[in-house]
Amino acid sequence: MNHVQLADHRSHHVKGSARPAALQVERLNWGPSGATRLLHDISFSVAPGEMLAVVGPNGAGKSSLLRCLYRFHRPTGGTVTLDGADIWSMKPRDCARRIATVLQEPATDFGLTVSEIIELGLTPHLGRFGKADLGEVAAALALMDLTRFAARDFATLSGGEKQRVMIARALLQKPDLLILDEPTNHLDIRHQLEVLELLSGLEATIIVSLHDLALACAHADRVLVLDHGHQVQLGAPLEVLTPPAIRQTFAVGAAIDAHPTTGRPRFSFHLDDQS
């Protein structure tokens, strides 16, 4: 996969196929039944076509928040609306047509080939007797550098290869809202960079949780910082990810400068007595 392929795919297979959605989260609370709340009064909005990165230390509530946004967890308080409609008032199929997800740990044994897994991305858009567009499936395979694995059993792939398959499946769904939970998990450095570049160019609203603050800062329009289930900060990356804020939330010292080649923010971290 190279940047020419990425641009070609954007214009022929993704661009214009989705209608980026507006997401509104109002005073969202959630916790397992009978347990203490894990998310506390989270409120934010995401404009159509915007990329929001969700960051925070382990246990901050990032995955729990995303599960509420793609209708896996029903909030115990507050609302999640997509273009003004509460997602829990939508029919599941309608929701599936508009929201695609990529989870941290893809399932390991579907009994399907890589090509068949990716083809599932078209399911919400097909009628009972509809047939998948194999040309689109082939394009998604090529986009994620998976063509040589098309006939392979999904269960035989490495963790990084599986992650790329699930991203390809989600892209083929052509969602209005794409939610990704640590999509760079298991990916090598090159694929991490290529995936984030690809996401930045999609015509979709993107919400992505990331551990890598440099990737979040380089690609997201805004950053939401969570800590212990609370919303700490929300804003432009360099306004939110400052050394004092990083020390407070992540308990490490940080230095930020510009990368000499790309000019993008570069982070380095260290333990210190103030953390």
C-alpha positions as CSV (number, residue, x, y, z in Angstrom):
1,M,0.0,0.0,0.0
2,N,1.3,3.5,-0.9
3,H,-0.1,7.0,-0.9
4,V,-1.1,6.8,-4.5
5,Q,-3.2,3.7,-3.7
6,L,-4.7,5.5,-0.7
7,A,-5.7,8.5,-2.8
8,D,-7.1,6.3,-5.5
9,H,-9.2,4.4,-3.1
10,R,-10.5,7.5,-1.4
11,S,-11.8,8.9,-4.7
12,H,-13.2,5.7,-6.1
13,H,-14.4,3.5,-3.3
14,V,-15.0,5.6,-0.2
15,K,-15.4,9.2,-1.2
16,G,-19.0,10.3,-1.7
17,S,-20.3,6.9,-0.5
18,A,-21.1,8.1,3.1
19,R,-22.7,11.1,4.6
20,P,-20.6,12.1,7.6
21,A,-22.8,12.2,10.7
22,A,-23.0,14.7,13.6
23,L,-22.7,12.9,17.0
24,Q,-23.9,14.5,20.3
25,V,-23.2,13.0,23.7
26,E,-25.1,14.6,26.6
27,R,-24.3,13.8,30.3
28,L,-23.5,10.2,29.5
29,N,-23.2,7.8,32.5
30,W,-22.6,4.1,32.4
31,G,-21.7,1.2,34.7
32,P,-22.4,-2.5,34.9
33,S,-25.7,-3.5,36.4
34,G,-25.6,-3.0,40.2
35,A,-22.0,-1.7,40.1
36,T,-20.4,1.7,40.6
37,R,-20.5,4.0,37.5
38,L,-17.5,3.7,35.2
39,L,-18.4,6.8,33.1
40,H,-19.4,10.0,34.8
41,D,-21.4,12.8,33.0
42,I,-19.5,12.7,29.7
43,S,-20.6,15.4,27.2
44,F,-19.2,16.3,23.8
45,S,-20.1,16.7,20.2
46,V,-18.4,15.7,17.0
47,A,-19.0,17.6,13.8
48,P,-19.6,15.8,10.5
49,G,-16.3,14.8,9.0
50,E,-14.3,15.5,12.2
51,M,-11.8,13.1,13.7
52,L,-11.9,12.9,17.5
53,A,-9.2,11.0,19.4
54,V,-10.0,9.6,22.8
55,V,-6.9,9.3,25.0
56,G,-6.2,8.4,28.6
57,P,-4.3,5.9,30.8
58,N,-5.4,2.3,31.2
59,G,-8.7,2.1,33.0
60,A,-9.7,5.6,32.0
61,G,-13.0,4.4,30.4
62,K,-12.0,4.7,26.7
63,S,-13.4,1.4,25.6
64,S,-16.5,1.7,27.8
65,L,-17.3,5.1,26.2
66,L,-16.9,3.7,22.7
67,R,-19.2,0.8,23.5
68,C,-21.9,3.3,24.4
69,L,-21.3,5.1,21.1
70,Y,-21.8,2.1,18.9
71,R,-24.8,0.8,20.8
72,F,-23.2,-2.1,22.7
73,H,-23.8,-0.6,26.2
74,R,-27.0,1.3,26.8
75,P,-26.2,4.4,28.9
76,T,-27.5,4.3,32.5
77,G,-28.0,8.1,32.1
78,G,-27.7,10.7,29.3
79,T,-28.1,10.3,25.6
80,V,-26.1,9.5,22.4
81,T,-27.6,11.0,19.3
82,L,-26.6,10.6,15.6
83,D,-27.8,13.6,13.5
84,G,-30.3,14.3,16.3
85,A,-31.7,10.8,16.6
86,D,-31.1,8.8,19.8
87,I,-29.2,5.7,18.6
88,W,-31.3,3.5,20.9
89,S,-34.5,4.7,19.0
90,M,-33.0,3.5,15.7
91,K,-33.6,0.0,14.3
92,P,-30.4,-2.1,14.7
93,R,-30.1,-2.6,10.9
94,D,-30.3,1.2,10.3
95,C,-27.7,1.7,13.0
96,A,-25.5,-0.9,11.4
97,R,-25.7,0.9,8.0
98,R,-24.5,4.1,9.5
99,I,-22.0,3.1,12.2
100,A,-19.0,0.8,11.7
101,T,-16.6,-0.4,14.4
102,V,-13.1,-1.8,14.7
103,L,-12.4,-3.4,18.1
104,Q,-9.2,-3.8,19.9
105,E,-9.1,-7.6,19.8
106,P,-10.8,-9.1,16.7
107,A,-12.2,-12.6,17.1
108,T,-9.8,-15.3,16.2
109,D,-11.9,-18.0,14.6
110,F,-14.8,-17.1,12.3
111,G,-14.3,-20.2,10.1
112,L,-14.1,-17.7,7.1
113,T,-11.4,-16.6,4.7
114,V,-10.0,-13.1,4.8
115,S,-12.0,-12.1,1.7
116,E,-15.2,-13.4,3.3
117,I,-14.6,-11.5,6.5
118,I,-14.1,-8.2,4.5
119,E,-17.2,-9.0,2.4
120,L,-19.3,-8.8,5.6
121,G,-18.8,-5.1,5.6
122,L,-21.4,-4.9,2.8
123,T,-24.0,-7.0,4.7
124,P,-26.0,-4.0,6.2
125,H,-26.5,-2.6,2.7
126,L,-27.6,-5.8,0.9
127,G,-31.1,-7.0,0.6
128,R,-32.0,-10.6,1.4
129,F,-30.8,-11.8,-2.1
130,G,-28.3,-9.1,-2.7
131,K,-24.8,-9.9,-4.0
132,A,-21.6,-8.4,-2.8
133,D,-19.6,-6.2,-5.2
134,L,-16.4,-8.3,-5.5
135,G,-14.6,-5.4,-7.1
136,E,-15.1,-3.4,-3.9
137,V,-13.9,-6.4,-1.8
138,A,-10.8,-6.6,-4.0
139,A,-10.1,-2.9,-3.6
140,A,-10.4,-3.1,0.2
141,L,-8.0,-6.1,0.2
142,A,-5.5,-4.1,-1.9
143,L,-5.9,-1.0,0.2
144,M,-4.9,-2.7,3.4
145,D,-2.1,-4.7,1.8
146,L,-4.1,-8.0,2.1
147,T,-4.5,-9.2,-1.4
148,R,-2.1,-12.1,-0.9
149,F,-4.1,-13.3,2.1
150,A,-7.5,-13.2,0.4
151,A,-8.0,-17.0,0.4
152,R,-6.4,-17.6,3.8
153,D,-8.3,-18.7,6.8
154,F,-8.7,-15.6,9.0
155,A,-7.7,-17.6,12.1
156,T,-4.2,-18.3,10.7
157,L,-3.3,-14.6,10.5
158,S,-1.1,-12.7,12.9
159,G,-2.7,-10.1,15.3
160,G,-1.6,-7.2,13.0
161,E,-2.9,-8.9,9.9
162,K,-6.3,-9.6,11.6
163,Q,-6.5,-5.9,12.6
164,R,-6.0,-4.8,9.0
165,V,-8.7,-7.2,7.9
166,M,-11.2,-5.7,10.4
167,I,-10.3,-2.2,9.3
168,A,-10.9,-3.2,5.7
169,R,-14.3,-4.7,6.6
170,A,-15.3,-1.4,8.4
171,L,-14.2,0.7,5.4
172,L,-16.1,-1.4,3.0
173,Q,-19.2,-0.7,5.1
174,K,-18.9,3.0,4.1
175,P,-20.1,4.3,7.4
176,D,-21.3,7.7,8.3
177,L,-19.6,7.2,11.7
178,L,-16.5,5.1,12.1
179,I,-15.5,4.1,15.7
180,L,-12.1,2.5,16.2
181,D,-10.8,1.2,19.6
182,E,-7.0,1.2,19.5
183,P,-6.9,0.4,15.7
184,T,-3.0,0.5,15.7
185,N,-2.8,-2.3,18.2
186,H,-0.6,-5.1,16.8
187,L,0.3,-3.1,13.7
188,D,3.9,-2.5,12.8
189,I,5.2,1.1,12.5
190,R,4.5,1.5,8.8
191,H,1.0,0.2,9.0
192,Q,0.2,2.4,12.0
193,L,1.2,5.5,10.0
194,E,-0.6,4.4,6.9
195,V,-3.8,3.6,8.7
196,L,-3.9,6.9,10.4
197,E,-3.2,8.7,7.2
198,L,-6.0,6.8,5.6
199,L,-8.5,7.6,8.3
200,S,-7.6,11.3,8.1
201,G,-8.7,11.3,4.4
202,L,-12.0,9.5,4.8
203,E,-15.4,11.1,4.2
204,A,-16.8,10.0,7.5
205,T,-16.9,11.2,11.1
206,I,-14.2,9.3,13.0
207,I,-13.9,8.6,16.7
208,V,-10.7,6.7,17.6
209,S,-9.1,5.7,20.9
210,L,-5.3,5.8,20.9
211,H,-2.5,5.2,23.3
212,D,0.0,7.0,21.1
213,L,-0.3,10.7,21.8
214,A,1.9,11.6,18.9
215,L,-0.5,9.9,16.5
216,A,-3.5,11.5,18.1
217,C,-1.9,14.9,17.9
218,A,-0.8,14.5,14.3
219,H,-4.1,13.3,12.9
220,A,-7.0,14.2,15.1
221,D,-9.0,17.5,14.8
222,R,-9.7,17.4,18.6
223,V,-8.7,15.3,21.5
224,L,-10.9,14.1,24.4
225,V,-8.9,13.1,27.6
226,L,-10.5,10.7,30.0
227,D,-9.2,9.7,33.5
228,H,-11.0,7.3,35.8
229,G,-14.2,7.6,33.8
230,H,-14.3,11.4,34.0
231,Q,-13.9,13.9,31.1
232,V,-10.7,15.8,31.9
233,Q,-10.2,18.0,28.8
234,L,-11.5,18.4,25.3
235,G,-10.0,20.6,22.6
236,A,-7.4,21.0,19.9
237,P,-4.5,18.5,20.3
238,L,-1.7,21.0,21.2
239,E,-4.1,22.9,23.6
240,V,-5.0,19.7,25.4
241,L,-1.8,17.6,25.3
242,T,0.6,20.0,27.1
243,P,3.4,18.8,29.4
244,P,1.5,19.8,32.6
245,A,-1.7,18.1,31.5
246,I,0.2,15.0,30.5
247,R,1.9,14.9,33.9
248,Q,-1.5,15.2,35.7
249,T,-3.3,12.5,33.7
250,F,-0.5,10.1,32.8
251,A,1.9,10.6,35.7
252,V,4.9,11.1,33.5
253,G,7.1,14.1,32.4
254,A,6.8,15.1,28.8
255,A,8.8,17.2,26.3
256,I,7.2,18.2,23.0
257,D,9.0,19.5,19.9
258,A,8.6,19.5,16.1
259,H,9.7,16.5,14.1
260,P,12.6,17.6,11.9
261,T,11.1,15.9,8.8
262,T,7.3,16.2,9.1
263,G,7.0,19.3,11.4
264,R,4.4,17.4,13.4
265,P,4.5,17.4,17.2
266,R,7.0,14.8,18.6
267,F,6.6,13.6,22.2
268,S,9.2,12.1,24.5
269,F,8.4,10.9,28.0
270,H,10.2,10.3,31.2
271,L,9.6,9.5,34.9
272,D,10.4,12.3,37.3
273,D,9.8,13.2,40.9
274,Q,7.0,15.5,40.1
275,S,4.9,12.9,38.4
